[in-house]
Amino acid sequence: MKALLQAKGLTQIEVARRMGISGAQLTRLFKGQRDWTPLTARAFAMATGIPKSTVFLEREEAVV
């Protein structure tokens, strides 16, 4: 996920600010310490332009 952000020229802090959450909260989502909900996935998609389906696909791949 971080690579996708870098490709778009975004930092985690900028994305977190756009989502209305803290950088620590976004880090926990990326590390799998917090579950992505449809609402957080939508906020992420709106903040980054990355489809929310990508969030769920990457999460599934990390679990396998």
N, C-alpha and C positions, 0 to 999 in steps of 0.2 A: 504494500500500500504506500509506503514511504517513497518508493521509486516512482509511483504514479504522480505523487505530489511534486516531487522534484522535476519530473518531466513537464509539469504545468507551471513550474516556477513558483510554487507555493511552499510555505513553511507550515509546520504543524501549528505553530502559534497563530499564524494568520488564519488558518482553517478553523481552529478552535474559536477564535474571535468572531469569525463570520457565522459560526454555528451557535454562538451564544453560550459556549461552555468553556471551562478552563483547559489549559494545555495538559494538565495532569489527567483530567477526565478523558481527553482524546487519546492520550498515551495508554490509559487503561483499556480503552476500546481496542486499540491496535494490538495490545499484548494479549487480548482475550480475557482480561481480568474483569471485564464488564461486557455484558451481552449487547449486541447491536439490536435495537428495536426498529420497527418500521419508521418511527419518528426520527430517531437519530440517523438512520440511513438516508432518509429524505433530506434532512438538514445537511448532511455531508455532501450529498449529490448537488444540492443547491449551492453550497459553498465552493465546490470544486469543479463542477461540471462533469464529474465522474458518475456514471450511472449507478444507482443504488443496487442494482443486481450484482455489480462487481464487488461490492462490500460483502454480500452474502456468499458469492462464489469463492472469494479469497478466504473467508472464514471457514467454509466447508473444507477447502484444500488444506488448511492449517490443522484441522482436526484429524484428517485421514492419516 
